Amino acid sequence: MRKLLSVLFVAFLGFATTPQAFAHVEVVNSFPEQFSNVNPIPTQVWIEFSGNLQTLDGQAVNTLEVVDSTGIAVNYEDPIISGGRITTKISGQSAPGAFTVKYRVVGDDGHVIEGEYSFNASPDYAEGQSPMPISAGPEKAEFSIGAIVLAVFLVIFAIGYFINLKKDKR
């Protein structure tokens, strides 16, 4: 019994520690960049992700919203998806100040990625002016399925081992 459990444990460890392709798409570039000062106010905003974004005919699965300093959404028309990039146009009537870019996209793996970032835009920004401080939101911890399964298997293995130890003492 002990040999069988040892063989199963080693086989499972080999499977569980093999690198898995569970990487989700993430932001790799954007215009304007997070925390930047832009002069003049941009006419478009785009975010580029590490993988392609899903597109479904007739359904808006990817959104990109730009809100100016007055709290009004200043993007117009549907966002354009090209591979891993989502782009939207911004109204020329936007109020200067802090802009917030909110996004919700679906990667090719089906995983939904949501987030937001801010930048400053005004025709009055000098070249060397420092960006406005913006606090980042809390990061979410993610556990891989392999790690969870490994933890469960280790607990079961430990229980079996101690039960087997008690049987041997009798």
PyMOL CGO cylinders between C-alpha atoms (Angstrom):
from pymol import cmd
from pymol.cgo import CYLINDER

trace = [
    CYLINDER, 0.00, 0.00, 0.00, 2.81, 2.37, 0.91, 0.3, 1, 1, 1, 1, 1, 1,
    CYLINDER, 2.81, 2.37, 0.91, 4.59, 1.75, -2.41, 0.3, 1, 1, 1, 1, 1, 1,
    CYLINDER, 4.59, 1.75, -2.41, 1.38, 2.39, -4.33, 0.3, 1, 1, 1, 1, 1, 1,
    CYLINDER, 1.38, 2.39, -4.33, 0.79, 5.68, -2.51, 0.3, 1, 1, 1, 1, 1, 1,
    CYLINDER, 0.79, 5.68, -2.51, 4.40, 6.74, -3.11, 0.3, 1, 1, 1, 1, 1, 1,
    CYLINDER, 4.40, 6.74, -3.11, 4.17, 5.97, -6.83, 0.3, 1, 1, 1, 1, 1, 1,
    CYLINDER, 4.17, 5.97, -6.83, 0.85, 7.82, -7.13, 0.3, 1, 1, 1, 1, 1, 1,
    CYLINDER, 0.85, 7.82, -7.13, 2.25, 10.78, -5.23, 0.3, 1, 1, 1, 1, 1, 1,
    CYLINDER, 2.25, 10.78, -5.23, 5.34, 11.05, -7.45, 0.3, 1, 1, 1, 1, 1, 1,
    CYLINDER, 5.34, 11.05, -7.45, 3.22, 10.70, -10.60, 0.3, 1, 1, 1, 1, 1, 1,
    CYLINDER, 3.22, 10.70, -10.60, 0.84, 13.38, -9.41, 0.3, 1, 1, 1, 1, 1, 1,
    CYLINDER, 0.84, 13.38, -9.41, 3.69, 15.75, -8.51, 0.3, 1, 1, 1, 1, 1, 1,
    CYLINDER, 3.69, 15.75, -8.51, 5.10, 15.30, -12.01, 0.3, 1, 1, 1, 1, 1, 1,
    CYLINDER, 5.10, 15.30, -12.01, 1.74, 16.21, -13.52, 0.3, 1, 1, 1, 1, 1, 1,
    CYLINDER, 1.74, 16.21, -13.52, 0.95, 19.08, -11.14, 0.3, 1, 1, 1, 1, 1, 1,
    CYLINDER, 0.95, 19.08, -11.14, 4.32, 20.79, -11.47, 0.3, 1, 1, 1, 1, 1, 1,
    CYLINDER, 4.32, 20.79, -11.47, 4.35, 20.69, -15.28, 0.3, 1, 1, 1, 1, 1, 1,
    CYLINDER, 4.35, 20.69, -15.28, 3.99, 24.23, -16.64, 0.3, 1, 1, 1, 1, 1, 1,
    CYLINDER, 3.99, 24.23, -16.64, 0.43, 24.85, -17.73, 0.3, 1, 1, 1, 1, 1, 1,
    CYLINDER, 0.43, 24.85, -17.73, -0.79, 27.24, -20.42, 0.3, 1, 1, 1, 1, 1, 1,
    CYLINDER, -0.79, 27.24, -20.42, -3.18, 29.15, -18.15, 0.3, 1, 1, 1, 1, 1, 1,
    CYLINDER, -3.18, 29.15, -18.15, -1.74, 32.60, -18.76, 0.3, 1, 1, 1, 1, 1, 1,
    CYLINDER, -1.74, 32.60, -18.76, -4.43, 35.23, -19.18, 0.3, 1, 1, 1, 1, 1, 1,
    CYLINDER, -4.43, 35.23, -19.18, -4.02, 38.23, -21.41, 0.3, 1, 1, 1, 1, 1, 1,
    CYLINDER, -4.02, 38.23, -21.41, -2.78, 41.34, -19.67, 0.3, 1, 1, 1, 1, 1, 1,
    CYLINDER, -2.78, 41.34, -19.67, -2.16, 44.97, -20.55, 0.3, 1, 1, 1, 1, 1, 1,
    CYLINDER, -2.16, 44.97, -20.55, 1.23, 45.46, -22.23, 0.3, 1, 1, 1, 1, 1, 1,
    CYLINDER, 1.23, 45.46, -22.23, 0.90, 49.00, -23.60, 0.3, 1, 1, 1, 1, 1, 1,
    CYLINDER, 0.90, 49.00, -23.60, -1.54, 51.90, -23.77, 0.3, 1, 1, 1, 1, 1, 1,
    CYLINDER, -1.54, 51.90, -23.77, -2.00, 55.37, -25.18, 0.3, 1, 1, 1, 1, 1, 1,
    CYLINDER, -2.00, 55.37, -25.18, -1.99, 57.58, -23.26, 0.3, 1, 1, 1, 1, 1, 1,
    CYLINDER, -1.99, 57.58, -23.26, 0.06, 55.75, -20.66, 0.3, 1, 1, 1, 1, 1, 1,
    CYLINDER, 0.06, 55.75, -20.66, -1.11, 55.41, -17.08, 0.3, 1, 1, 1, 1, 1, 1,
    CYLINDER, -1.11, 55.41, -17.08, -0.32, 58.48, -14.91, 0.3, 1, 1, 1, 1, 1, 1,
    CYLINDER, -0.32, 58.48, -14.91, 0.96, 60.46, -17.91, 0.3, 1, 1, 1, 1, 1, 1,
    CYLINDER, 0.96, 60.46, -17.91, 0.35, 64.12, -18.73, 0.3, 1, 1, 1, 1, 1, 1,
    CYLINDER, 0.35, 64.12, -18.73, -0.79, 64.60, -22.32, 0.3, 1, 1, 1, 1, 1, 1,
    CYLINDER, -0.79, 64.60, -22.32, -0.77, 67.80, -24.34, 0.3, 1, 1, 1, 1, 1, 1,
    CYLINDER, -0.77, 67.80, -24.34, -3.13, 68.26, -26.21, 0.3, 1, 1, 1, 1, 1, 1,
    CYLINDER, -3.13, 68.26, -26.21, -6.16, 66.18, -25.21, 0.3, 1, 1, 1, 1, 1, 1,
    CYLINDER, -6.16, 66.18, -25.21, -5.94, 62.98, -27.31, 0.3, 1, 1, 1, 1, 1, 1,
    CYLINDER, -5.94, 62.98, -27.31, -8.48, 62.16, -30.02, 0.3, 1, 1, 1, 1, 1, 1,
    CYLINDER, -8.48, 62.16, -30.02, -8.27, 58.43, -29.34, 0.3, 1, 1, 1, 1, 1, 1,
    CYLINDER, -8.27, 58.43, -29.34, -7.30, 55.99, -26.59, 0.3, 1, 1, 1, 1, 1, 1,
    CYLINDER, -7.30, 55.99, -26.59, -6.04, 52.46, -27.10, 0.3, 1, 1, 1, 1, 1, 1,
    CYLINDER, -6.04, 52.46, -27.10, -4.91, 49.56, -24.92, 0.3, 1, 1, 1, 1, 1, 1,
    CYLINDER, -4.91, 49.56, -24.92, -2.81, 46.67, -26.19, 0.3, 1, 1, 1, 1, 1, 1,
    CYLINDER, -2.81, 46.67, -26.19, -2.98, 43.25, -24.53, 0.3, 1, 1, 1, 1, 1, 1,
    CYLINDER, -2.98, 43.25, -24.53, -0.55, 40.32, -24.55, 0.3, 1, 1, 1, 1, 1, 1,
    CYLINDER, -0.55, 40.32, -24.55, -2.94, 38.15, -26.59, 0.3, 1, 1, 1, 1, 1, 1,
    CYLINDER, -2.94, 38.15, -26.59, -5.78, 38.49, -29.04, 0.3, 1, 1, 1, 1, 1, 1,
    CYLINDER, -5.78, 38.49, -29.04, -9.20, 39.64, -27.89, 0.3, 1, 1, 1, 1, 1, 1,
    CYLINDER, -9.20, 39.64, -27.89, -12.38, 37.72, -28.67, 0.3, 1, 1, 1, 1, 1, 1,
    CYLINDER, -12.38, 37.72, -28.67, -14.81, 39.19, -31.13, 0.3, 1, 1, 1, 1, 1, 1,
    CYLINDER, -14.81, 39.19, -31.13, -18.33, 37.88, -31.57, 0.3, 1, 1, 1, 1, 1, 1,
    CYLINDER, -18.33, 37.88, -31.57, -20.38, 39.18, -34.48, 0.3, 1, 1, 1, 1, 1, 1,
    CYLINDER, -20.38, 39.18, -34.48, -23.17, 41.46, -33.30, 0.3, 1, 1, 1, 1, 1, 1,
    CYLINDER, -23.17, 41.46, -33.30, -22.19, 41.32, -29.61, 0.3, 1, 1, 1, 1, 1, 1,
    CYLINDER, -22.19, 41.32, -29.61, -20.22, 43.87, -27.60, 0.3, 1, 1, 1, 1, 1, 1,
    CYLINDER, -20.22, 43.87, -27.60, -17.98, 41.65, -25.48, 0.3, 1, 1, 1, 1, 1, 1,
    CYLINDER, -17.98, 41.65, -25.48, -15.14, 44.20, -25.27, 0.3, 1, 1, 1, 1, 1, 1,
    CYLINDER, -15.14, 44.20, -25.27, -15.72, 47.70, -23.94, 0.3, 1, 1, 1, 1, 1, 1,
    CYLINDER, -15.72, 47.70, -23.94, -13.52, 50.76, -23.53, 0.3, 1, 1, 1, 1, 1, 1,
    CYLINDER, -13.52, 50.76, -23.53, -14.91, 53.85, -21.81, 0.3, 1, 1, 1, 1, 1, 1,
    CYLINDER, -14.91, 53.85, -21.81, -13.13, 57.17, -21.30, 0.3, 1, 1, 1, 1, 1, 1,
    CYLINDER, -13.13, 57.17, -21.30, -14.48, 59.56, -18.65, 0.3, 1, 1, 1, 1, 1, 1,
    CYLINDER, -14.48, 59.56, -18.65, -13.25, 63.16, -18.40, 0.3, 1, 1, 1, 1, 1, 1,
    CYLINDER, -13.25, 63.16, -18.40, -12.75, 65.28, -15.27, 0.3, 1, 1, 1, 1, 1, 1,
    CYLINDER, -12.75, 65.28, -15.27, -16.45, 66.24, -15.19, 0.3, 1, 1, 1, 1, 1, 1,
    CYLINDER, -16.45, 66.24, -15.19, -17.53, 62.59, -15.01, 0.3, 1, 1, 1, 1, 1, 1,
    CYLINDER, -17.53, 62.59, -15.01, -18.91, 62.46, -18.55, 0.3, 1, 1, 1, 1, 1, 1,
    CYLINDER, -18.91, 62.46, -18.55, -18.08, 59.58, -20.89, 0.3, 1, 1, 1, 1, 1, 1,
    CYLINDER, -18.08, 59.58, -20.89, -16.32, 61.24, -23.84, 0.3, 1, 1, 1, 1, 1, 1,
    CYLINDER, -16.32, 61.24, -23.84, -15.73, 58.23, -26.08, 0.3, 1, 1, 1, 1, 1, 1,
    CYLINDER, -15.73, 58.23, -26.08, -18.02, 57.72, -29.05, 0.3, 1, 1, 1, 1, 1, 1,
    CYLINDER, -18.02, 57.72, -29.05, -18.69, 54.97, -31.58, 0.3, 1, 1, 1, 1, 1, 1,
    CYLINDER, -18.69, 54.97, -31.58, -18.04, 51.30, -30.84, 0.3, 1, 1, 1, 1, 1, 1,
    CYLINDER, -18.04, 51.30, -30.84, -14.47, 50.36, -29.93, 0.3, 1, 1, 1, 1, 1, 1,
    CYLINDER, -14.47, 50.36, -29.93, -12.35, 48.87, -32.70, 0.3, 1, 1, 1, 1, 1, 1,
    CYLINDER, -12.35, 48.87, -32.70, -10.71, 45.50, -32.00, 0.3, 1, 1, 1, 1, 1, 1,
    CYLINDER, -10.71, 45.50, -32.00, -7.59, 44.56, -33.94, 0.3, 1, 1, 1, 1, 1, 1,
    CYLINDER, -7.59, 44.56, -33.94, -5.82, 41.47, -32.62, 0.3, 1, 1, 1, 1, 1, 1,
    CYLINDER, -5.82, 41.47, -32.62, -4.85, 42.36, -29.07, 0.3, 1, 1, 1, 1, 1, 1,
    CYLINDER, -4.85, 42.36, -29.07, -5.62, 46.08, -29.33, 0.3, 1, 1, 1, 1, 1, 1,
    CYLINDER, -5.62, 46.08, -29.33, -8.85, 47.90, -28.46, 0.3, 1, 1, 1, 1, 1, 1,
    CYLINDER, -8.85, 47.90, -28.46, -9.23, 51.51, -29.62, 0.3, 1, 1, 1, 1, 1, 1,
    CYLINDER, -9.23, 51.51, -29.62, -11.90, 54.16, -29.10, 0.3, 1, 1, 1, 1, 1, 1,
    CYLINDER, -11.90, 54.16, -29.10, -12.30, 57.76, -30.28, 0.3, 1, 1, 1, 1, 1, 1,
    CYLINDER, -12.30, 57.76, -30.28, -12.58, 60.70, -27.87, 0.3, 1, 1, 1, 1, 1, 1,
    CYLINDER, -12.58, 60.70, -27.87, -14.73, 63.79, -28.37, 0.3, 1, 1, 1, 1, 1, 1,
    CYLINDER, -14.73, 63.79, -28.37, -12.92, 67.04, -29.13, 0.3, 1, 1, 1, 1, 1, 1,
    CYLINDER, -12.92, 67.04, -29.13, -15.17, 68.72, -26.54, 0.3, 1, 1, 1, 1, 1, 1,
    CYLINDER, -15.17, 68.72, -26.54, -13.62, 66.90, -23.56, 0.3, 1, 1, 1, 1, 1, 1,
    CYLINDER, -13.62, 66.90, -23.56, -12.90, 68.89, -20.41, 0.3, 1, 1, 1, 1, 1, 1,
    CYLINDER, -12.90, 68.89, -20.41, -9.20, 69.06, -19.50, 0.3, 1, 1, 1, 1, 1, 1,
    CYLINDER, -9.20, 69.06, -19.50, -7.97, 67.42, -16.33, 0.3, 1, 1, 1, 1, 1, 1,
    CYLINDER, -7.97, 67.42, -16.33, -7.97, 63.85, -15.07, 0.3, 1, 1, 1, 1, 1, 1,
    CYLINDER, -7.97, 63.85, -15.07, -9.31, 61.19, -17.47, 0.3, 1, 1, 1, 1, 1, 1,
    CYLINDER, -9.31, 61.19, -17.47, -10.24, 57.67, -16.42, 0.3, 1, 1, 1, 1, 1, 1,
    CYLINDER, -10.24, 57.67, -16.42, -10.04, 54.79, -18.89, 0.3, 1, 1, 1, 1, 1, 1,
    CYLINDER, -10.04, 54.79, -18.89, -12.24, 51.81, -17.98, 0.3, 1, 1, 1, 1, 1, 1,
    CYLINDER, -12.24, 51.81, -17.98, -11.94, 48.56, -19.89, 0.3, 1, 1, 1, 1, 1, 1,
    CYLINDER, -11.94, 48.56, -19.89, -13.56, 45.13, -19.94, 0.3, 1, 1, 1, 1, 1, 1,
    CYLINDER, -13.56, 45.13, -19.94, -12.23, 42.69, -22.51, 0.3, 1, 1, 1, 1, 1, 1,
    CYLINDER, -12.23, 42.69, -22.51, -12.40, 38.97, -23.19, 0.3, 1, 1, 1, 1, 1, 1,
    CYLINDER, -12.40, 38.97, -23.19, -9.19, 37.21, -24.16, 0.3, 1, 1, 1, 1, 1, 1,
    CYLINDER, -9.19, 37.21, -24.16, -9.02, 34.30, -26.61, 0.3, 1, 1, 1, 1, 1, 1,
    CYLINDER, -9.02, 34.30, -26.61, -8.95, 31.97, -23.60, 0.3, 1, 1, 1, 1, 1, 1,
    CYLINDER, -8.95, 31.97, -23.60, -12.40, 33.26, -22.55, 0.3, 1, 1, 1, 1, 1, 1,
    CYLINDER, -12.40, 33.26, -22.55, -11.07, 34.99, -19.43, 0.3, 1, 1, 1, 1, 1, 1,
    CYLINDER, -11.07, 34.99, -19.43, -12.59, 38.42, -18.68, 0.3, 1, 1, 1, 1, 1, 1,
    CYLINDER, -12.59, 38.42, -18.68, -10.11, 41.17, -17.86, 0.3, 1, 1, 1, 1, 1, 1,
    CYLINDER, -10.11, 41.17, -17.86, -11.42, 44.35, -16.24, 0.3, 1, 1, 1, 1, 1, 1,
    CYLINDER, -11.42, 44.35, -16.24, -9.61, 47.40, -14.99, 0.3, 1, 1, 1, 1, 1, 1,
    CYLINDER, -9.61, 47.40, -14.99, -9.08, 51.09, -15.21, 0.3, 1, 1, 1, 1, 1, 1,
    CYLINDER, -9.08, 51.09, -15.21, -6.32, 53.64, -15.21, 0.3, 1, 1, 1, 1, 1, 1,
    CYLINDER, -6.32, 53.64, -15.21, -6.00, 57.43, -15.28, 0.3, 1, 1, 1, 1, 1, 1,
    CYLINDER, -6.00, 57.43, -15.28, -4.05, 60.07, -17.13, 0.3, 1, 1, 1, 1, 1, 1,
    CYLINDER, -4.05, 60.07, -17.13, -4.06, 63.88, -17.24, 0.3, 1, 1, 1, 1, 1, 1,
    CYLINDER, -4.06, 63.88, -17.24, -4.77, 65.83, -20.41, 0.3, 1, 1, 1, 1, 1, 1,
    CYLINDER, -4.77, 65.83, -20.41, -4.77, 69.54, -21.01, 0.3, 1, 1, 1, 1, 1, 1,
    CYLINDER, -4.77, 69.54, -21.01, -3.43, 72.02, -23.53, 0.3, 1, 1, 1, 1, 1, 1,
    CYLINDER, -3.43, 72.02, -23.53, -1.84, 73.82, -20.56, 0.3, 1, 1, 1, 1, 1, 1,
    CYLINDER, -1.84, 73.82, -20.56, 0.53, 71.06, -19.37, 0.3, 1, 1, 1, 1, 1, 1,
    CYLINDER, 0.53, 71.06, -19.37, 4.18, 71.97, -19.56, 0.3, 1, 1, 1, 1, 1, 1,
    CYLINDER, 4.18, 71.97, -19.56, 6.61, 69.38, -20.86, 0.3, 1, 1, 1, 1, 1, 1,
    CYLINDER, 6.61, 69.38, -20.86, 8.30, 68.67, -17.50, 0.3, 1, 1, 1, 1, 1, 1,
    CYLINDER, 8.30, 68.67, -17.50, 5.23, 68.77, -15.26, 0.3, 1, 1, 1, 1, 1, 1,
    CYLINDER, 5.23, 68.77, -15.26, 4.90, 65.70, -13.04, 0.3, 1, 1, 1, 1, 1, 1,
    CYLINDER, 4.90, 65.70, -13.04, 1.86, 63.44, -13.32, 0.3, 1, 1, 1, 1, 1, 1,
    CYLINDER, 1.86, 63.44, -13.32, -0.98, 63.60, -10.82, 0.3, 1, 1, 1, 1, 1, 1,
    CYLINDER, -0.98, 63.60, -10.82, -0.68, 60.88, -8.16, 0.3, 1, 1, 1, 1, 1, 1,
    CYLINDER, -0.68, 60.88, -8.16, -3.33, 58.20, -8.53, 0.3, 1, 1, 1, 1, 1, 1,
    CYLINDER, -3.33, 58.20, -8.53, -3.71, 55.32, -6.14, 0.3, 1, 1, 1, 1, 1, 1,
    CYLINDER, -3.71, 55.32, -6.14, -3.81, 51.88, -7.72, 0.3, 1, 1, 1, 1, 1, 1,
    CYLINDER, -3.81, 51.88, -7.72, -6.60, 49.49, -6.77, 0.3, 1, 1, 1, 1, 1, 1,
    CYLINDER, -6.60, 49.49, -6.77, -5.93, 46.33, -4.80, 0.3, 1, 1, 1, 1, 1, 1,
    CYLINDER, -5.93, 46.33, -4.80, -4.59, 43.39, -6.75, 0.3, 1, 1, 1, 1, 1, 1,
    CYLINDER, -4.59, 43.39, -6.75, -6.54, 40.17, -6.77, 0.3, 1, 1, 1, 1, 1, 1,
    CYLINDER, -6.54, 40.17, -6.77, -4.77, 36.98, -5.78, 0.3, 1, 1, 1, 1, 1, 1,
    CYLINDER, -4.77, 36.98, -5.78, -5.30, 34.08, -8.13, 0.3, 1, 1, 1, 1, 1, 1,
    CYLINDER, -5.30, 34.08, -8.13, -4.49, 30.46, -7.40, 0.3, 1, 1, 1, 1, 1, 1,
    CYLINDER, -4.49, 30.46, -7.40, -3.92, 28.05, -10.22, 0.3, 1, 1, 1, 1, 1, 1,
    CYLINDER, -3.92, 28.05, -10.22, -6.06, 24.95, -10.45, 0.3, 1, 1, 1, 1, 1, 1,
    CYLINDER, -6.06, 24.95, -10.45, -2.91, 22.82, -10.27, 0.3, 1, 1, 1, 1, 1, 1,
    CYLINDER, -2.91, 22.82, -10.27, -1.91, 24.37, -6.93, 0.3, 1, 1, 1, 1, 1, 1,
    CYLINDER, -1.91, 24.37, -6.93, -5.35, 23.76, -5.43, 0.3, 1, 1, 1, 1, 1, 1,
    CYLINDER, -5.35, 23.76, -5.43, -5.46, 20.16, -6.66, 0.3, 1, 1, 1, 1, 1, 1,
    CYLINDER, -5.46, 20.16, -6.66, -1.92, 19.60, -5.35, 0.3, 1, 1, 1, 1, 1, 1,
    CYLINDER, -1.92, 19.60, -5.35, -2.89, 20.93, -1.91, 0.3, 1, 1, 1, 1, 1, 1,
    CYLINDER, -2.89, 20.93, -1.91, -5.96, 18.66, -1.77, 0.3, 1, 1, 1, 1, 1, 1,
    CYLINDER, -5.96, 18.66, -1.77, -3.89, 15.67, -2.87, 0.3, 1, 1, 1, 1, 1, 1,
    CYLINDER, -3.89, 15.67, -2.87, -1.23, 16.39, -0.23, 0.3, 1, 1, 1, 1, 1, 1,
    CYLINDER, -1.23, 16.39, -0.23, -3.87, 16.53, 2.50, 0.3, 1, 1, 1, 1, 1, 1,
    CYLINDER, -3.87, 16.53, 2.50, -5.39, 13.22, 1.35, 0.3, 1, 1, 1, 1, 1, 1,
    CYLINDER, -5.39, 13.22, 1.35, -1.93, 11.67, 1.10, 0.3, 1, 1, 1, 1, 1, 1,
    CYLINDER, -1.93, 11.67, 1.10, -1.01, 12.83, 4.62, 0.3, 1, 1, 1, 1, 1, 1,
    CYLINDER, -1.01, 12.83, 4.62, -4.25, 11.42, 6.07, 0.3, 1, 1, 1, 1, 1, 1,
    CYLINDER, -4.25, 11.42, 6.07, -3.64, 8.10, 4.32, 0.3, 1, 1, 1, 1, 1, 1,
    CYLINDER, -3.64, 8.10, 4.32, -0.05, 8.03, 5.52, 0.3, 1, 1, 1, 1, 1, 1,
    CYLINDER, -0.05, 8.03, 5.52, -1.01, 8.57, 9.17, 0.3, 1, 1, 1, 1, 1, 1,
    CYLINDER, -1.01, 8.57, 9.17, -3.82, 6.00, 8.99, 0.3, 1, 1, 1, 1, 1, 1,
    CYLINDER, -3.82, 6.00, 8.99, -1.35, 3.52, 7.52, 0.3, 1, 1, 1, 1, 1, 1,
    CYLINDER, -1.35, 3.52, 7.52, 1.15, 4.33, 10.31, 0.3, 1, 1, 1, 1, 1, 1,
    CYLINDER, 1.15, 4.33, 10.31, -1.48, 3.57, 12.97, 0.3, 1, 1, 1, 1, 1, 1,
    CYLINDER, -1.48, 3.57, 12.97, -2.29, 0.23, 11.27, 0.3, 1, 1, 1, 1, 1, 1,
    CYLINDER, -2.29, 0.23, 11.27, 1.42, -0.73, 11.33, 0.3, 1, 1, 1, 1, 1, 1,
    CYLINDER, 1.42, -0.73, 11.33, 1.65, -0.03, 15.11, 0.3, 1, 1, 1, 1, 1, 1,
    CYLINDER, 1.65, -0.03, 15.11, -1.13, -2.53, 15.89, 0.3, 1, 1, 1, 1, 1, 1,
]
cmd.load_cgo(trace, "trace")
